[in-house]
Amino acid sequence: MTSSPRLPLLAGLPLAVGAGLAIPAQGRINGALGLRLDDGIAAAVVSFSTGLVVMVLVSLILPRGRAGLARILPAVRSRAFPRIYVLAGGIGALFVFAQSLTVGILGVALFTVATVTGQTVSGLVVDRLGIGPAGRKSVTAIRVIGCLLTIAAVSWAVSPRFAGTAGGMEPVGGPAALLVPLLLPLAAGFLMSFQQAMNGTATVHYGSPIAATLVNFVAGSVVLWTAYAVKVSASGPGNPLPGEWWYYLGGPMGCVFIGLGALLVRSLGVLVTGLGMIAGQLLGSLALDVVLPAPGTVVAPATVLGTILTLGAIILATLPWPRGALHR
């Protein structure tokens, strides 16, 4: 079995940040597509389906992709890893569901804080349990502090958007009414670290992150197409697909950060991979707000300073690793 190589921290962490840059761009594209179609689930189906087409082509064209494709069924049949890992793409589908169902209620700021909190906490848990291919990593005081600082920094960075939560209006039932909607993105964020660990483990046995990403998109597409079929049977189809090409870039961007995440968790561990992607997500959001601002966007000092603090928190979280921890 030929497995993907481990990467040193100085090479892997910038890749994680770079992968995170694709997340806000994908969100902006899928959000615009959802508005155009007047259907968030349909936009998610389009995104996952285009990503699936890209991964099928990559798997068939590239020699490493074909080699990984040939190892998928033998690895699953031999139970080289728990078979439930092939359903990791369903977690991505849950994240999209959480976006479509709760962003309008919570606003982008609360949604972001909820998902980052869940992902950061579960990153510690997954590393401690040794679920990912990097093995067990101790929960040290500095790692915990780094996680808490990350949550605080992200909260600070998105704080200028809190005024727009729920459309700037008090939710019916007061703040307590936000508790239940908050649980869904919190759960989706918590499960994201498990998704990365599952994909990373599958990558080791497939020998390529291409195969793991392909399986991810297959599972997610099945879940979303099923949900869309139920919706169409209940309320009918929505608007026709747009002709502009850029509406269909969300799926390929998903291929980038899912594939890199599956590759990097073996070297960096789940927690640091997730933190690196969070930093990239904030940097990408900041760049989009400056270069291509959405209506009503304001780049406040808290946005810039919170993003910088997030980078510092991630560096702090990498400090306590024991010597040789990346090579176990």
Secondary structure by P-SEA (a helix, b strand, c coil): cbbbbbbcccccaaaaaaaacaaaaaaaaaaaaaaaaccaaaaaaaaaaaaaaaaaaaaaccaaaaaaaaaaaaaaaaccccccccaaaaaaaaaaaaaacccccccaaaaaaaaaaaaaaaaaaaaaacccccccccccaaaaaaaaaaaaaaaaaacccccccccccccccccccaaaaaaaaaaaaaaaaaaaaaaaaaaaaaccaaaaaaaaaaaaaaaaaaaaaaaaacccccccccccccccaaaaaaaaaaaaaaaccccccaaaaaaaaaaaaaaaaaaaaaccccccccccaaaaaaaaaaaaaaaaaacccccccccc
